[in-house]
């Protein structure tokens, strides 16, 4: 009898995408999903847990946290159950790898790109369309031009993904 792994569990998701053996699968997945000009050719896994700075702060634990060879940071998060403030959570999670880039002493504030990739088994409340893939950056409201290209949010809403058998 064949054995299957449920990708919508923490164990299954990390087993499929978050192990040394699965690096080629994660690289292929991110390259297919992300609209980036330089393809990812290698990945290193970083720590997945960010401790709170103060005792009363909240810590963050990511499903997968990795870097590509150009040091771009990818926070990959699987969310099975609907969460009303998921986009706030995504912003909160990206704040950790951004803050971690600060260096002591003289620093020019240049940041490495951070990508948040949310693989969701629900639809985000304010995406009222049939698109299953949403890619967001900070843009000018009037011109729609990207104002800052080093912080990206990608949401893959699996319930909207309708692949035909053919």
N, C-alpha and C positions, 0 to 999 in steps of 0.2 A: 504494500500500500504506500503510495507516494506521500511525502511530508511537505506541507506548505507553510510558509511564514506569512502571517498577517501583517502587511506593511503599515496598517493603521494602529499598531501598538508601538510603544517606545522601543521595545526589544526588537521587533521586526524591522522597523524603520532604520534603527541604528545598525542592525545586522546587514540589511540590504545596501545602505548608503554610507555608513559611518565606520567601517573597519578598513584596515590596511588592504585586505584582499579585494574590497569593493571600490577602491579608488578609481579604477577605469570606468566603472559604472557611474559613479558620482560625477566625474569629469565629463563624461558624455552627456549625462542628464543636464548639468549646468550649461554646457556649451549649446545644447539644443534649445534650452529654455531662455537663456539670457541674450538680449540684443546687445552684445558687446563686440567691438571690432577685433580685439586680440583674443584669440581662443585660449582657453585654459589647457595647459599641457601637463601640469603637475600640481599636486595639492598636498599640503601638510595639515594635519589635524592639530588644532589648538585646544587649550583647556575649554571645557564646556560650562564651567561654573565660575561665576564672578561673585566674589564675596561682597558683602555690604561694607561701606566705608565706616559707618557708625553702627552701634549696636541696634539702634531703632530702624535702620534702613532695611530694605528688602534685597535679598540676593537674587540673581538670575541664573537659571540653568537652561542652556540651549540644547536642542537635540543634536545639532552638528554645527561646529564652528571651525572654519578652515580658511586657509590662504592659498592663493595661486602663486605662481613663480614671480609675479610682479608685485607681490604683497597685498593685492586686493583682498579684502576680508569678506567672507561669506558666512552669514548666520542663516542656517537652514532649519526651519521649524515646521514640524508636522502637527496639525491640530485636527483631531477627530471630531470633537464636540463643538457646537456653535458657541462662540464667545462674543458677547455684545460689544466689547471694546477691544477687539483683536488688533485694530490698527494702532491704538494707543500702546498696546503691549509690544507691537513691532517697533515702534519708535523708542520705547523704553529700552528694549533689548539692544538696539543699534547704538544707544548712548554709551554702553559699556566699552565696545571696541573703539569708539571715537575718543572717549576720555583716556583710555589706555595709551593712546598715541602721544599724549603730552609728555614732554621731556623736561627734566629739571634744568635750570640754568637758562642760557640764551636759546630761544626756540623761535623759528619763523612761522609757526602755526600751519605749515603745510600738512595736509591730511592725506592719508591713503584712502582710496575708495572703499566704501562699505556697502554691501548688498544684503538686503534682507529678503530671503526667499521663503514664503509661506505656502506650504502645500496643505490645502484645506479640504476637509470633507463636508463643507457647508458653504453657503454663499454669504459673502460679506454684505452687511445690511444696506450700505449706500451704493452698491454696484447693481443698479436696476437695469441690467441688460443681459444678453445671452452670451457675452464674451466670457470664456473660461480663464483667460490669461489677462492680467492687468499689470502694467508696468508704470510706476510712478516715480517722479523726481520733483524737486522744487522748481516750479515754473512761474513765469510772470503771468498773472491772470489775464491781462489784456492782449499781450503779443503771443502768448502760449510758448514762448521761447524758454529753454532751460536756463535757469539762473545759477544752478549749482548742480554739477553732474557727478559729484563724488558720494552721493547718498541716494540709493535706489531701493525701491520697494517692489517686489514682484509677488503677486498673489496668483496661485493656481487653484481655481475653484473646481474641484473634481466633479461635483454634481452637474455642472454645466458642460463637462467634456463629453461630447457625443460622437464617438468614432464609429463609423459604419464598418460592417464586417468586411466589405470589399476593400 
